[in-house]
Amino acid sequence: MSILYTPAGDTDPIRDCYDGAMLHIIRTHRPQYVRIFLSAEMSAKEKNRHIYSKAIEYNVPECKFDFIYTDIVNVQLMEELVPLAEGFLELRKEFPEEEILLNLSSGTPQMKTVMSFLATDFENVRAIQVDSPQRASNRTAHATQDNEDINVVIENNFDNVPDYTCRCHEAPLSLLRRYSIRHQLISLINNYEYRAALTMYNKNKIMFVEETGNLLRHADLRSKLLINEAFKGMGKENIYNNNSVKKLNEFLMVMELHQRKGELAEFIPKLTPFLYELLLYYFENHVALKLERFCYRKRNNNSSWKISAEKLRKEAPDVFTYLNYYFRQGFRDTDLSFSNMLLILESLKSVKTELMGELQILREVEKNQRNKIAHTILTDVTEENLQAIEPKLSSYQIIQHLRKAFLLIMEGESICKRNVYDDLNRRIVDSLNEFNK
């Protein structure tokens, strides 16, 4: 179904014996439905003389139409024309799947500006301009006068012939629309909203280069930790090959995205799995007392570790004594966790002071801030309620401690020391400057 949304101006419906813009679009494009926005002056003309309805019925009798009557007098003021935009939004709600034609040539300059904005801001619309019969300004042409017989004016319209000259053309607003969409995309990208940006890109991909879509798809998948899929889309396979250093780094960077976006309910619960995996790596690569010597798998080789009190007593009696003293009821078999790995490191006294300090701070965060928030039904975790809990660190301070501990443990490893999503964002934004050929 073809729909036209149009204001009516003093050149409508007929001026100087030729179609005004509104009537000419209806004649040429044959919309099945037209909604006409009328100021106070134009509302009076329609109510008193039916000039718009008669002109449409005479020329395109099958076309259905209705009017938006208003009492707007100061049509030269932009602030008075909010109802013009609202009328379009209401029409869009009624016909969300239909293409809507917008008349950019009727009404005051301010009305034309509003219609141009609507054409650039919304999808599935076409902006139509109509040249005057003189192919120049028609301000000197005579408007239809109130004392003229509208029926005579309609019948003497020079456009009422089969071979009339079409003066309609689609306004070249694609550059303006591209500019508007580009800025919306940049805003989404800078807020790490890659899925929303990718959806917008897919709807407007003709305006942008393919690289933009590839990078957005990569960022979306990567931020969901679908690493192999993300790199496969960039022509790379098995990028990490079970490289635990890079996997930990990816996890930490995604945690930082949640922190930056203020998604604390996503950020805080991830502290425990990250810290657990980080110390697992540390034990496997930097601690002489290997897990296999005092732990066993709970079910199979792929399940989580469980500490054996008996094995620990035999393999590391000093560590067992330390843990046995720490736990009031004595040390018994228990699941391996970040907290008891940290206790073991404290007993070994082999960890550098700086790293141990960072890990102990993070243990306080996990024990108090993380556990307190994770075990409540709070749906809106804020900085205020986070900092009300000891050690009263902000999410930014927590992420800084996480990154410092990570870098201390990964010293000597080949890793990116900054968040790669910042580099990705720059690449995506740069690609938006390229025009699709």
Phi, psi and chi 1 to 4 in degrees:
 res  aa     phi    psi   chi1   chi2   chi3   chi4
   1 MET       -  131.6  178.7  167.6  151.7      -
   2 SER   -96.5  132.0  179.4      -      -      -
   3 ILE  -127.5  140.7  -61.2  170.9      -      -
   4 LEU  -118.2  130.8  170.7   64.9      -      -
   5 TYR  -114.4  127.7 -178.0   63.9      -      -
   6 THR  -151.2  139.9  174.9      -      -      -
   7 PRO   -80.4  163.7   28.5  -30.5      -      -
   8 ALA  -114.3  135.5      -      -      -      -
   9 GLY  -119.1 -173.6      -      -      -      -
  10 ASP   -77.9   -3.5   59.1    7.5      -      -
  11 THR   -90.4   -4.5   62.4      -      -      -
  12 ASP  -102.0  149.9  -62.8  -52.7      -      -
  13 PRO   -83.9  -19.0   32.1  -35.5      -      -
  14 ILE  -139.8  139.3  -63.0  165.1      -      -
  15 ARG  -139.4  129.8 -175.3  165.6 -171.0  164.3
  16 ASP    53.0   40.1 -153.8   22.3      -      -
  17 CYS    70.7   21.2  -63.7      -      -      -
  18 TYR  -134.3  157.1  -74.9   96.8      -      -
  19 ASP   -53.3  138.6  -70.0  -17.3      -      -
  20 GLY   -75.9  174.7      -      -      -      -
  21 ALA   -59.8  -44.7      -      -      -      -
  22 MET   -59.8  -50.3  178.8 -177.2   70.4      -
  23 LEU   -66.0  -34.6 -176.6   57.7      -      -
  24 HIS   -69.5  -37.1 -158.1   68.2      -      -
  25 ILE   -64.9  -41.9  -65.9  171.8      -      -
  26 ILE   -63.9  -42.3  -65.3  171.6      -      -
  27 ARG   -62.9  -41.6 -178.1 -170.3  -58.2  -81.3
  28 THR   -82.7  -46.0  -59.2      -      -      -
  29 HIS   -93.2  -12.3  -71.6  -85.9      -      -
  30 ARG    49.5   54.4  -60.4  -82.7  164.8  169.3
  31 PRO   -64.1  150.1   26.4  -35.2      -      -
  32 GLN   -82.6  -19.2  -64.8  163.5  -75.6      -
  33 TYR  -147.1  138.3  176.1   66.4      -      -
  34 VAL  -131.2  134.4 -179.9      -      -      -
  35 ARG  -117.5  125.8 -176.0  163.2  -67.4  173.7
  36 ILE  -115.0  125.8  -54.4  166.1      -      -
  37 PHE   -93.7  126.8 -178.1   89.8      -      -
  38 LEU  -121.0  131.0  -57.1  176.0      -      -
  39 SER   -72.8 -179.9   65.4      -      -      -
  40 ALA   -60.1  -43.9      -      -      -      -
  41 GLU   -63.6  -45.1 -179.5 -176.3   -4.4      -
  42 MET   -73.1  -29.9  -55.6  -52.3  160.1      -
  43 SER   -61.8  -41.8  -66.3      -      -      -
  44 ALA   -63.8  -39.7      -      -      -      -
  45 LYS   -63.6  -41.0  -71.5 -175.8  178.0 -176.4
  46 GLU   -71.0  -42.2  174.1   58.9   26.8      -
  47 LYS   -67.4  -37.4  -71.0  176.2  179.6  178.2
  48 ASN   -84.7  -36.9  -63.9  -26.5      -      -
  49 ARG  -126.6   -7.2  -59.0  171.2   56.8 -136.6
  50 HIS    56.2   40.4  -51.1  -66.0      -      -
  51 ILE   -68.2  -33.5   62.1  172.5      -      -
  52 TYR   -79.8  -45.1  -54.0  113.6      -      -
  53 SER   -64.8  -40.0   51.4      -      -      -
  54 LYS   -65.7  -40.0  -74.2 -175.9  176.3 -179.6
  55 ALA   -65.5  -41.1      -      -      -      -
  56 ILE   -68.1  -45.8  -64.3  170.6      -      -
  57 GLU   -63.1  -33.3  -71.1  166.5  -10.3      -
  58 TYR   -72.0  -42.5 -178.5   89.6      -      -
  59 ASN   -90.2  -39.4  -71.5  -79.7      -      -
  60 VAL  -134.2   75.7 -169.6      -      -      -
  61 PRO   -62.2  -23.3   18.7  -30.9      -      -
  62 GLU   -80.6   -9.7   69.7  -84.4   14.7      -
  63 CYS   -78.8  129.4  178.4      -      -      -
  64 LYS   -92.4  148.5  -64.0  179.9  180.0  179.2
  65 PHE  -154.6  159.8   57.1   89.3      -      -
  66 ASP  -149.0  175.7   62.4   17.3      -      -
  67 PHE  -124.8  150.1  -61.5   96.6      -      -
  68 ILE  -107.3  102.9  -61.1  175.0      -      -
  69 TYR   -84.7  133.1  -65.3  100.7      -      -
  70 THR  -133.6  169.3   76.0      -      -      -
  71 ASP  -109.0   25.8   57.3    0.4      -      -
  72 ILE   -72.1  124.5  -61.2  172.1      -      -
  73 VAL  -103.9  -45.8  175.4      -      -      -
  74 ASN   -84.7   70.6  -63.5  -45.7      -      -
  75 VAL   -72.8   -3.6  -71.0      -      -      -
  76 GLN   -89.0   -3.1   78.6  -76.9    2.1      -
  77 LEU  -103.5  124.4  -60.8  178.1      -      -
  78 MET   -60.3  -38.7  -69.5  -71.0  -71.9      -
  79 GLU   -66.7  -19.0   58.7  -92.4   29.0      -
  80 GLU   -82.1  -10.3  -66.3  -72.0  -40.2      -
  81 LEU  -102.2   15.7  -62.9  177.1      -      -
  82 VAL   -56.5  -40.4  172.0      -      -      -
  83 PRO   -60.1  -26.5  -26.8   37.2      -      -
  84 LEU   -64.1  -43.9  177.0   59.7      -      -
  85 ALA   -69.2  -40.3      -      -      -      -
  86 GLU   -63.5  -35.1  -68.3  175.1  -22.2      -
  87 GLY   -61.8  -40.0      -      -      -      -
  88 PHE   -65.7  -44.3  169.3   80.4      -      -
  89 LEU   -60.4  -38.7  -64.3  176.4      -      -
  90 GLU   -65.9  -40.9 -175.6   60.3   35.8      -
  91 LEU   -63.9  -40.0 -174.8   64.8      -      -
  92 ARG   -62.7  -38.1  177.9   84.8  -77.4  171.2
  93 LYS   -66.3  -38.7  -73.6 -178.6 -177.4  177.7
  94 GLU   -69.0  -35.1  -69.1  178.1   43.1      -
  95 PHE  -129.5   67.6  -57.1   97.2      -      -
  96 PRO   -65.4  -24.1   24.1  -34.0      -      -
  97 GLU  -100.2   -7.2  -56.5  -59.6  -36.2      -
  98 GLU   -91.2  148.0  -56.5  -64.8  -19.3      -
  99 GLU   -75.5  136.4 -180.0 -178.7   71.2      -
 100 ILE  -117.8  128.9  -62.0  178.0      -      -
 101 LEU   -86.6  138.3  -55.0  178.9      -      -
 102 LEU  -117.7  130.4  -63.0  179.3      -      -
 103 ASN   -87.4  112.7  174.6    8.8      -      -
 104 LEU   -96.8    7.1  -91.7   57.0      -      -
 105 SER  -117.0   -0.4  -64.9      -      -      -
 106 SER  -108.9  152.2  -71.7      -      -      -
 107 GLY    92.0 -173.3      -      -      -      -
 108 THR   -73.9  164.5   62.2      -      -      -
 109 PRO   -55.2  -34.3  -27.8   35.4      -      -
 110 GLN   -68.5  -38.5  -68.3   76.5   16.3      -
 111 MET   -64.0  -41.0  -74.2 -179.5  165.5      -
 112 LYS   -64.3  -35.4  -64.5  171.5 -175.2  176.2
 113 THR   -65.3  -45.3  -61.1      -      -      -
 114 VAL   -59.2  -44.1  171.0      -      -      -
 115 MET   -64.7  -35.1  -62.9  -65.2  -77.8      -
 116 SER   -66.1  -41.5  -64.5      -      -      -
 117 PHE   -61.5  -42.3  -78.4  134.8      -      -
 118 LEU   -61.6  -38.2  -66.1  174.2      -      -
 119 ALA   -66.8  -32.4      -      -      -      -
 120 THR   -87.9  -24.6   56.9      -      -      -
 121 ASP   -90.5  -16.4  -75.8  -11.9      -      -
 122 PHE  -121.4  147.3  -69.4   88.2      -      -
 123 GLU   -83.6  163.0  -60.1  170.1    2.2      -
 124 ASN    59.6   39.4 -153.6   21.0      -      -
 125 VAL  -128.7  153.8  -62.1      -      -      -
 126 ARG  -127.3  128.0  -70.7  169.4   61.1 -163.6
 127 ALA   -93.0  122.2      -      -      -      -
 128 ILE  -112.5  129.0  -51.0  -60.5      -      -
 129 GLN  -110.4  152.8  -72.2 -179.2  -51.6      -
 130 VAL  -128.6  124.0 -179.8      -      -      -
 131 ASP   -74.4  151.3  -66.1  -27.1      -      -
 132 SER   -71.4  159.3   68.5      -      -      -
 133 PRO   -57.1  -28.5  -24.3   34.2      -      -
 134 GLN   -85.7   -1.5  -60.0   80.9   15.7      -
 135 ARG    55.7   32.7  -54.4  -73.1  174.3  172.7
 136 ALA  -153.4 -173.4      -      -      -      -
 137 SER   -60.8  138.4  171.6      -      -      -
 138 ASN  -110.9   25.1   63.5  -10.3      -      -
 139 ARG   -65.4  -26.6  -70.8 -175.1  178.9  -83.2
 140 THR   -83.8  -12.0   58.0      -      -      -
 141 ALA   -71.8  151.5      -      -      -      -
 142 HIS   -78.1  129.3  -63.9  -68.9      -      -
 143 ALA   -78.6  160.3      -      -      -      -
 144 THR   -65.1  127.2  -58.2      -      -      -
 145 GLN   -88.8  153.5  -58.7  -59.7  -53.0      -
 146 ASP   -66.2  -22.1  -71.1  -14.7      -      -
 147 ASN   -92.7    1.6   59.0    0.0      -      -
 148 GLU   -84.3  146.6  -68.6 -176.8   83.7      -
 149 ASP   -75.9  113.1 -172.7  -28.3      -      -
 150 ILE   -62.0  -32.1 -173.4   60.3      -      -
 151 ASN   -65.1  -38.5  -63.6  -53.9      -      -
 152 VAL   -68.4  -42.4  173.5      -      -      -
 153 VAL   -58.8  -44.1  172.0      -      -      -
 154 ILE   -64.2  -44.4  -68.4  170.4      -      -
 155 GLU   -69.0  -24.7  -69.8  173.2    4.5      -
 156 ASN   -99.7   22.4  -73.2  -77.1      -      -
 157 ASN   -77.1  121.7 -177.0   -6.1      -      -
 158 PHE   -64.9  -17.9  -66.3  154.2      -      -
 159 ASP   -81.3   -3.1  -77.6  -38.4      -      -
 160 ASN   -81.1   52.1  -72.9  -12.0      -      -
 161 VAL  -137.4  150.8  -68.9      -      -      -
 162 PRO   -60.5  -33.3  -23.5   34.1      -      -
 163 ASP  -101.7   35.0   59.6  -13.3      -      -
 164 TYR   -60.0  156.7   72.9   95.0      -      -
 165 THR   -87.4  119.8  -60.3      -      -      -
 166 CYS   -73.2  127.6  175.5      -      -      -
 167 ARG  -112.6    9.0  -54.4 -169.5  -55.1  -82.8
 168 CYS   -83.2  142.9  -69.7      -      -      -
 169 HIS  -152.3  150.6   58.7   89.5      -      -
 170 GLU   -76.9  129.6 -165.2  160.8  -14.4      -
 171 ALA   -67.5  134.7      -      -      -      -
 172 PRO   -78.4   69.1   30.7  -34.0      -      -
 173 LEU   -95.4    7.5  -65.4  178.6      -      -
 174 SER   -60.4  -35.8   57.3      -      -      -
 175 LEU   -67.2  -41.3  -80.1  178.0      -      -
 176 LEU   -65.1  -41.2  -73.2  176.4      -      -
 177 ARG   -65.5  -41.5  179.3  164.9  173.3   73.9
 178 ARG   -61.3  -42.2 -175.9 -174.0 -174.5  -78.4
 179 TYR   -60.8  -44.1 -177.8   80.6      -      -
 180 SER   -64.6  -46.5  172.7      -      -      -
 181 ILE   -66.0  -39.7  -67.5  170.7      -      -
 182 ARG   -57.4  -44.3  176.9  179.7  173.7  -84.8
 183 HIS   -67.5  -35.0  -85.1  -89.7      -      -
 184 GLN   -65.7  -40.9  -67.7  176.4   62.9      -
 185 LEU   -63.7  -43.3  -76.3  170.5      -      -
 186 ILE   -61.3  -41.0  -70.3  173.2      -      -
 187 SER   -61.8  -44.3  177.5      -      -      -
 188 LEU   -64.8  -42.4  -70.0  169.5      -      -
 189 ILE   -63.9  -45.1  -67.8  159.6      -      -
 190 ASN   -65.6  -18.9  -73.1  -22.3      -      -
 191 ASN  -101.7   12.0  -75.6  -74.4      -      -
 192 TYR    60.7   28.4  -48.0  101.7      -      -
 193 GLU   -92.5   71.2  -61.4  -69.9  -10.4      -
 194 TYR   -71.3  -36.9  -60.8  118.4      -      -
 195 ARG   -63.5  -45.6  169.4   49.7   54.4  179.4
 196 ALA   -63.9  -40.2      -      -      -      -
 197 ALA   -65.1  -40.1      -      -      -      -
 198 LEU   -65.6  -39.5 -178.3   58.7      -      -
 199 THR   -61.8  -44.2  -60.5      -      -      -
 200 MET   -65.2  -42.0  178.8  173.2  -75.2      -
 201 TYR   -59.7  -45.2  164.2   83.1      -      -
 202 ASN   -61.7  -31.0  -75.9  -27.4      -      -
 203 LYS   -77.7  -17.5  -69.2  180.0  179.0  179.0
 204 ASN  -132.1   27.8  -58.4  -81.3      -      -
 205 LYS   -63.9  -21.7   61.1  171.7   61.6  177.6
 206 ILE   -63.3  -21.7 -166.7  172.0      -      -
 207 MET   -86.2  -15.8  -61.7 -179.7 -178.7      -
 208 PHE  -128.6  164.1  -56.8   99.3      -      -
 209 VAL   -78.5  158.2  -64.5      -      -      -
 210 GLU   -62.8  -30.8 -172.9  177.1   -2.1      -
 211 GLU   -58.2  -36.5 -178.4 -171.0   12.1      -
 212 THR   -59.3  -46.9  -58.8      -      -      -
 213 GLY   -63.3  -41.9      -      -      -      -
 214 ASN   -62.1  -43.3  -68.6  -22.9      -      -
 215 LEU   -68.3  -40.0  -71.6  169.5      -      -
 216 LEU   -65.7  -41.6  -77.8  171.8      -      -
 217 ARG   -62.3  -42.9 -160.9  170.1  -63.2  106.3
 218 HIS   -61.4  -46.7  171.1   83.5      -      -
 219 ALA   -64.8  -39.1      -      -      -      -
 220 ASP   -63.7  -50.1  177.1   47.8      -      -
 221 LEU   -65.7  -41.9  -69.4  169.0      -      -
 222 ARG   -65.2  -40.2 -168.0  169.3 -179.7  175.7
 223 SER   -69.2  -14.9   64.8      -      -      -
 224 LYS   -96.4    8.1  -66.0  172.9 -179.2  173.4
 225 LEU    63.9   24.6  -64.5  173.2      -      -
 226 LEU   -91.1   68.7  -60.8  171.2      -      -
 227 ILE   -64.4  -49.4  -52.5  -59.2      -      -
 228 ASN   -63.0  -40.9  -76.4  -25.3      -      -
 229 GLU   -62.1  -41.2  -73.0 -176.8   51.4      -
 230 ALA   -60.9  -46.0      -      -      -      -
 231 PHE   -79.6  -27.0  -80.0   95.9      -      -
 232 LYS   -62.3  -37.7 -172.8  175.9 -178.6  179.7
 233 GLY   -65.9  -18.0      -      -      -      -
 234 MET  -100.9   11.3  -57.8  -63.9  -74.2      -
 235 GLY    85.1   17.7      -      -      -      -
 236 LYS  -123.2  140.5  -60.8  177.2 -178.4  178.4
 237 GLU  -115.2  145.7  -56.2 -106.0    0.2      -
 238 ASN    44.6   53.2  -61.5  -39.1      -      -
 239 ILE   -60.3  -30.1 -171.8   69.0      -      -
 240 TYR  -103.2  -25.3  -75.1  162.4      -      -
 241 ASN    47.6   49.4  -67.2  -39.7      -      -
 242 ASN    60.5   29.8  -64.1  -41.2      -      -
 243 ASN   -76.3  105.3 -173.7  -47.3      -      -
 244 SER   -67.9  -29.0   55.5      -      -      -
 245 VAL   -62.6  -49.5  175.0      -      -      -
 246 LYS   -68.8  -34.8  -68.9 -177.0  177.8  178.6
 247 LYS   -64.0  -43.5  -74.9 -176.0  176.0  179.8
 248 LEU   -62.3  -40.7  -79.9  165.1      -      -
 249 ASN   -63.4  -41.9 -160.3   21.2      -      -
 250 GLU   -60.9  -44.3  -70.8  -70.4  -24.0      -
 251 PHE   -62.0  -43.3 -164.4   90.5      -      -
 252 LEU   -64.4  -40.4  177.8   57.7      -      -
 253 MET   -65.3  -37.6  -71.5 -171.5  -65.7      -
 254 VAL   -69.4  -37.8  171.0      -      -      -
 255 MET   -57.2  -42.0  -72.9 -179.2   68.3      -
 256 GLU   -65.7  -34.4 -171.7  169.1    8.6      -
 257 LEU   -61.4  -45.2  -67.4 -166.2      -      -
 258 HIS   -60.4  -40.0  -71.9  -56.1      -      -
 259 GLN   -64.9  -44.3 -177.0  -88.8  -34.6      -
 260 ARG   -64.8  -34.6  -69.7 -179.9 -178.4 -177.3
 261 LYS   -81.4   -3.1  -67.9  163.4   69.1  175.4
 262 GLY    77.1   16.0      -      -      -      -
 263 GLU   -87.6   68.5  -63.6  172.9  -14.0      -
 264 LEU   -68.6  -28.7  -57.4 -173.1      -      -
 265 ALA   -67.9  -20.7      -      -      -      -
 266 GLU   -90.4  -36.6  -67.9  -72.5  -25.0      -
 267 PHE   -71.8  -52.0  166.5   62.9      -      -
 268 ILE   -60.4  -47.6  -65.5  -60.8      -      -
 269 PRO   -62.5  -19.7  -24.3   35.9      -      -
 270 LYS   -80.0   -6.5  -73.4 -179.0  168.2   57.1
 271 LEU   -59.9  -47.3  -72.4  168.9      -      -
 272 THR   -63.0  -51.1  -65.7      -      -      -
 273 PRO   -62.7  -35.0   17.5  -29.7      -      -
 274 PHE   -67.8  -47.7  176.0   75.9      -      -
 275 LEU   -64.1  -36.1  -69.1  169.1      -      -
 276 TYR   -63.0  -49.4  173.5   76.9      -      -
 277 GLU   -66.7  -34.3  -66.9  -66.9  -24.6      -
 278 LEU   -63.8  -44.6 -175.9   62.8      -      -
 279 LEU   -74.8  -28.3  -80.6 -161.1      -      -
 280 LEU   -57.9  -46.8  -90.1 -174.4      -      -
 281 TYR   -60.9  -42.6  171.0   85.6      -      -
 282 TYR   -62.1  -44.5 -171.7   74.9      -      -
 283 PHE   -63.4  -40.5  -94.3   83.5      -      -
 284 GLU   -69.0  -26.5  -69.7  168.1    1.4      -
 285 ASN  -117.3  -16.3  -66.5  -86.0      -      -
 286 HIS  -133.0   -1.1  -61.9  -74.8      -      -
 287 VAL  -116.3  131.5  179.2      -      -      -
 288 ALA   -67.9  -33.9      -      -      -      -
 289 LEU   -80.0   95.7 -179.3   62.5      -      -
 290 LYS   -75.9  150.7  -60.1  -57.7  179.2 -173.7
 291 LEU   -58.0  -37.0  -63.4  177.4      -      -
 292 GLU   -60.2  -21.7  -67.5   84.4   -5.4      -
 293 ARG   -78.6  -25.2  -69.0  172.7   56.6 -171.1
 294 PHE  -133.1    6.0   63.2   92.7      -      -
 295 CYS  -124.0  162.2  -67.8      -      -      -
 296 TYR  -139.5  158.8   60.5   91.7      -      -
 297 ARG   -78.0  141.2  -63.8  -72.0 -170.9 -178.1
 298 LYS   -68.2  -36.2  -68.1  165.0   68.2  173.4
 299 ARG  -132.8  -54.1  -67.1 -176.1 -177.1   83.6
 300 ASN  -145.7 -176.2   53.4   55.9      -      -
 301 ASN   -64.5  -18.3  -71.1  -24.1      -      -
 302 ASN   -99.4   -3.7  -65.7  -40.2      -      -
 303 SER   -86.5  174.5   64.6      -      -      -
 304 SER   -75.0  162.5   56.6      -      -      -
 305 TRP   -79.9  151.8  -68.7  103.8      -      -
 306 LYS  -132.3  132.9 -165.4  174.1 -177.1   72.5
 307 ILE   -79.0  132.9  -60.2  177.0      -      -
 308 SER   -97.3  118.0  166.2      -      -      -
 309 ALA   -61.6  -40.0      -      -      -      -
 310 GLU   -65.9  -45.0 -179.5   60.5   22.6      -
 311 LYS   -63.8  -39.3  -69.8  176.5   71.5  173.5
 312 LEU   -65.7  -39.3 -173.3   61.9      -      -
 313 ARG   -61.6  -36.8 -174.2 -178.0   64.7   78.2
 314 LYS   -79.4  -42.6  -69.1  179.4  179.2  178.8
 315 GLU   -80.7  -35.6  -67.3  -71.1  -26.0      -
 316 ALA  -144.2   75.2      -      -      -      -
 317 PRO   -58.8  -34.7   15.7  -27.9      -      -
 318 ASP   -65.1  -40.5  -69.2  -16.0      -      -
 319 VAL   -66.2  -42.7  173.7      -      -      -
 320 PHE   -61.0  -43.5  175.7   79.0      -      -
 321 THR   -60.6  -41.9  -59.8      -      -      -
 322 TYR   -61.3  -47.2 -174.2   87.4      -      -
 323 LEU   -69.4  -38.1  -65.3 -178.0      -      -
 324 ASN   -63.7  -34.6 -155.0   44.5      -      -
 325 TYR   -74.0  -35.9  175.2   79.4      -      -
 326 TYR   -66.6  -43.6 -179.2   85.5      -      -
 327 PHE   -86.7  126.3  -68.1   96.4      -      -
 328 ARG   -59.8  -38.2  -67.6 -179.1  179.6  178.8
 329 GLN   -90.4    8.9  -56.1  -61.9  -37.3      -
 330 GLY    87.1  156.5      -      -      -      -
 331 PHE   -84.8  130.2 -176.5   70.2      -      -
 332 ARG  -127.9  172.0  -58.5  171.0 -175.6  175.7
 333 ASP   -53.2  136.0  -72.4   12.8      -      -
 334 THR  -155.5  160.4 -174.1      -      -      -
 335 ASP   -64.5  141.1  -69.7  -23.1      -      -
 336 LEU   -69.9  134.4 -173.1   69.2      -      -
 337 SER  -144.0  169.5   65.7      -      -      -
 338 PHE   -58.2  -42.1  168.2   66.2      -      -
 339 SER   -65.5  -44.7   60.2      -      -      -
 340 ASN   -79.8  -23.0   52.0   42.4      -      -
 341 MET   -65.1  -38.2  -81.8 -169.1  -79.7      -
 342 LEU   -65.8  -38.5 -175.0   57.2      -      -
 343 LEU   -62.2  -40.3  -75.0  172.7      -      -
 344 ILE   -63.7  -42.7  -67.9  170.4      -      -
 345 LEU   -63.3  -38.4  -68.8  177.7      -      -
 346 GLU   -61.9  -39.9  -71.7  175.2   -4.4      -
 347 SER   -71.1  -30.4   69.9      -      -      -
 348 LEU   -74.8  -25.2  -68.8  172.3      -      -
 349 LYS    53.6   34.2  -63.6 -178.1  173.2   57.4
 350 SER  -112.6    0.3   59.7      -      -      -
 351 VAL   -90.8  138.4 -176.9      -      -      -
 352 LYS   -57.4  143.3  -69.7 -178.9  179.9  178.5
 353 THR   -56.6  -42.4  -56.3      -      -      -
 354 GLU   -62.9  -45.6 -174.5  178.6   17.0      -
 355 LEU   -65.7  -44.0  173.7   57.7      -      -
 356 MET   -60.8  -37.8 -177.0   56.4   72.6      -
 357 GLY   -61.7  -43.5      -      -      -      -
 358 GLU   -65.2  -43.5  -68.2  -62.2  -34.9      -
 359 LEU   -64.8  -37.1  -67.2  173.8      -      -
 360 GLN   -68.5  -37.1  -72.6  169.7  -23.1      -
 361 ILE   -62.2  -44.8  -69.9  171.0      -      -
 362 LEU   -67.3  -30.0  -69.7  168.3      -      -
 363 ARG   -66.1  -39.5  172.1   54.9 -173.7  150.9
 364 GLU   -63.4  -40.4  -72.2  -60.6  -58.1      -
 365 VAL   -62.2  -47.0  170.7      -      -      -
 366 GLU   -65.5  -43.4 -175.0 -155.6   31.1      -
 367 LYS   -67.5  -38.9 -178.6  174.3   66.9  174.8
 368 ASN  -103.1  -64.7  -62.6  -35.4      -      -
 369 GLN   -66.3  -50.1  -71.1  176.0  -64.8      -
 370 ARG   -65.1  -50.5 -175.2  -92.7  176.2 -163.4
 371 ASN   -65.7  -36.8  -72.1  -15.7      -      -
 372 LYS   -63.7  -45.9  176.2   92.8  172.3 -173.9
 373 ILE   -74.8  -38.9  -71.6  171.4      -      -
 374 ALA   -66.7  -23.7      -      -      -      -
 375 HIS  -105.5   23.8  -67.7   93.7      -      -
 376 THR  -118.3  172.5   67.2      -      -      -
 377 ILE  -100.4   22.3   58.8  171.6      -      -
 378 LEU   -61.2  125.4  -74.6  173.8      -      -
 379 THR   -97.9  -15.1   56.4      -      -      -
 380 ASP  -124.7   87.1 -176.2   20.5      -      -
 381 VAL   -79.9  120.4 -178.5      -      -      -
 382 THR  -112.7  165.5   65.9      -      -      -
 383 GLU   -61.3  -34.4  -69.2  -71.9  -12.0      -
 384 GLU   -64.8  -48.0  -72.3   73.7   17.5      -
 385 ASN   -75.4  -21.8   55.6   45.5      -      -
 386 LEU   -69.3  -43.6 -172.5   63.6      -      -
 387 GLN   -81.8   -1.2  -67.9 -179.7   70.3      -
 388 ALA   -84.9   -5.2      -      -      -      -
 389 ILE  -113.5  134.7  -55.9  166.7      -      -
 390 GLU   -57.7  140.4  -68.4  -68.4  -19.5      -
 391 PRO   -87.1   23.6   30.9  -34.3      -      -
 392 LYS    57.1   47.0  -62.3 -175.3  178.1 -178.8
 393 LEU   -98.9  144.2  -63.0  178.7      -      -
 394 SER   -75.4  165.8   68.2      -      -      -
 395 SER   -62.3  -35.7   63.6      -      -      -
 396 TYR   -64.7  -42.3  176.1   78.0      -      -
 397 GLN   -65.1  -37.7  -70.0  171.3  -43.5      -
 398 ILE   -63.6  -44.7  -66.7  170.3      -      -
 399 ILE   -65.8  -32.6 -154.9   73.4      -      -
 400 GLN   -66.8  -40.7  -64.8  -51.1  -54.7      -
 401 HIS   -65.8  -39.5  -75.3  -65.6      -      -
 402 LEU   -61.0  -46.5  -75.3  169.3      -      -
 403 ARG   -67.6  -37.9 -176.9  156.0  -72.0  -77.4
 404 LYS   -65.0  -44.5 -173.0  171.7 -177.9 -179.7
 405 ALA   -62.7  -41.2      -      -      -      -
 406 PHE   -60.8  -47.2  175.9   76.7      -      -
 407 LEU   -67.9  -34.8  -68.0  175.5      -      -
 408 LEU   -65.3  -40.8  -73.6  168.8      -      -
 409 ILE   -71.3  -34.8  -72.5  175.4      -      -
 410 MET   -92.7   14.9  -60.8  -56.8  170.6      -
 411 GLU   -55.2  128.7 -171.4  173.9    2.8      -
 412 GLY    93.6  -15.1      -      -      -      -
 413 GLU   -82.5  153.0  -64.3  -74.9   -7.5      -
 414 SER   -86.0   97.4  177.0      -      -      -
 415 ILE  -138.9  157.3   55.4  171.0      -      -
 416 CYS   -81.1  125.0 -178.4      -      -      -
 417 LYS   -88.3    2.0  -64.3 -175.0  178.8 -179.6
 418 ARG  -123.9  170.6   60.9 -176.6 -178.1  -82.0
 419 ASN   -78.7  117.3 -162.9  -49.6      -      -
 420 VAL   -66.9  -16.6  -61.2      -      -      -
 421 TYR   -66.8  -25.2  -71.6   91.5      -      -
 422 ASP   -67.5  -41.2  -64.4  -31.6      -      -
 423 ASP   -66.8  -40.9  -63.8  -30.2      -      -
 424 LEU   -59.7  -43.9 -103.8  177.3      -      -
 425 ASN   -60.4  -41.7  -75.8    1.6      -      -
 426 ARG   -63.4  -40.2  -79.5 -170.7  -74.8  -88.1
 427 ARG   -65.0  -41.0  -72.2 -177.5   62.3 -169.5
 428 ILE   -65.7  -46.5  -61.8  169.4      -      -
 429 VAL   -62.4  -41.1  170.9      -      -      -
 430 ASP   -60.6  -39.4  -74.6  -14.2      -      -
 431 SER   -66.2  -25.7   75.4      -      -      -
 432 LEU   -69.8  -15.9  -70.9  171.6      -      -
 433 ASN   -80.3  -13.0  -64.6  -34.1      -      -
 434 GLU   -85.6  140.3  -59.6  -66.9  -34.6      -
 435 PHE   -97.9  138.7  -77.7   78.6      -      -
 436 ASN   -70.4  131.1 -157.9    1.3      -      -
 437 LYS  -102.9      -  -62.8  179.0 -179.2  178.2
